[in-house]
Amino acid sequence: MREVAGVRADAVLSEVESYFGIKGEEIRRREQRYTQARYVASFLLRRHCLMSLREIGARVGLHYSAVGNAIRQVRDRPTASQAISLRALEAKLKNR
């Protein structure tokens, strides 16, 4: 696993879990209420940790092709709530 600017995958996931109010393995559950967290986590892991789609998928419970779609959706057409969460999480990760 590669790191960019000292941000570790565990730190990204910890921040996402904290922001969305979920714990540990909940992000891997295939329930609708965890979709936003999985999508945002996928985008941030790819951006800050340069992880492969397969590595990200293993961390967030998505198939690698779904990870690619999630990243593309967040990057190109984020929902209003995704944009808000990304700004907040990016600020937290920047201060690490």
C-alpha positions as CSV (number, residue, x, y, z in Angstrom):
1,M,0.0,0.0,0.0
2,R,1.3,3.4,-1.0
3,E,1.1,6.6,1.0
4,V,0.9,10.2,-0.1
5,A,1.9,13.0,2.2
6,G,1.9,10.7,5.2
7,V,-1.8,9.9,5.1
8,R,-2.4,6.2,6.0
9,A,-5.4,4.2,4.9
10,D,-6.4,3.5,8.5
11,A,-6.4,7.2,9.2
12,V,-8.7,7.9,6.3
13,L,-11.1,5.2,7.3
14,S,-11.0,6.4,10.9
15,E,-12.0,9.9,9.9
16,V,-14.7,8.6,7.5
17,E,-16.1,6.4,10.3
18,S,-16.1,9.2,12.8
19,Y,-17.7,11.7,10.4
20,F,-20.5,9.3,9.4
21,G,-21.0,7.9,12.9
22,I,-20.2,4.3,12.0
23,K,-17.8,1.8,13.7
24,G,-15.2,-0.6,12.4
25,E,-16.6,-3.1,9.9
26,E,-19.9,-1.3,9.4
27,I,-18.6,0.4,6.3
28,R,-18.3,-3.1,4.7
29,R,-22.0,-3.9,5.2
30,R,-24.1,-3.9,2.2
31,E,-26.8,-1.7,3.6
32,Q,-28.0,1.4,1.8
33,R,-27.2,3.7,4.8
34,Y,-23.5,3.0,4.4
35,T,-23.3,3.8,0.7
36,Q,-22.3,7.5,1.1
37,A,-19.6,6.5,3.6
38,R,-18.3,3.8,1.2
39,Y,-18.2,6.2,-1.8
40,V,-16.5,9.0,0.1
41,A,-14.0,6.6,1.7
42,S,-13.2,5.1,-1.8
43,F,-12.6,8.5,-3.2
44,L,-10.4,9.6,-0.3
45,L,-8.4,6.3,-0.2
46,R,-7.7,6.6,-3.9
47,R,-6.7,10.3,-3.7
48,H,-4.6,10.2,-0.5
49,C,-3.2,6.7,-0.4
50,L,-3.0,5.8,-4.1
51,M,-4.5,2.4,-3.3
52,S,-5.6,0.1,-6.1
53,L,-9.3,-0.4,-6.8
54,R,-9.0,-4.0,-5.5
55,E,-7.3,-2.8,-2.2
56,I,-10.0,-0.2,-1.7
57,G,-12.7,-2.7,-2.4
58,A,-11.4,-5.0,0.2
59,R,-11.4,-2.2,2.8
60,V,-14.9,-0.9,2.0
61,G,-16.8,-4.0,0.9
62,L,-17.2,-3.2,-2.8
63,H,-16.2,-5.1,-6.0
64,Y,-13.3,-3.2,-7.6
65,S,-15.5,-2.2,-10.6
66,A,-18.0,-0.7,-8.2
67,V,-15.1,1.2,-6.5
68,G,-14.2,2.7,-9.8
69,N,-17.8,3.8,-10.4
70,A,-18.0,5.2,-6.9
71,I,-14.8,7.2,-7.3
72,R,-15.9,8.5,-10.7
73,Q,-19.3,9.5,-9.4
74,V,-17.8,11.4,-6.4
75,R,-15.2,13.1,-8.5
76,D,-17.5,14.1,-11.4
77,R,-21.0,14.4,-9.9
78,P,-20.9,14.6,-6.1
79,T,-24.2,14.9,-4.4
80,A,-24.5,17.9,-2.1
81,S,-24.0,15.8,1.0
82,Q,-20.9,14.2,-0.6
83,A,-19.4,17.6,-1.4
84,I,-20.0,18.8,2.2
85,S,-18.5,15.6,3.7
86,L,-15.5,15.8,1.3
87,R,-14.7,19.3,2.3
88,A,-14.9,18.5,6.0
89,L,-12.9,15.3,5.7
90,E,-10.2,16.8,3.4
91,A,-9.7,19.6,6.0
92,K,-9.2,16.9,8.8
93,L,-6.8,14.9,6.7
94,K,-4.8,18.0,5.8
95,N,-4.3,18.7,9.4
96,R,-2.9,15.2,10.2
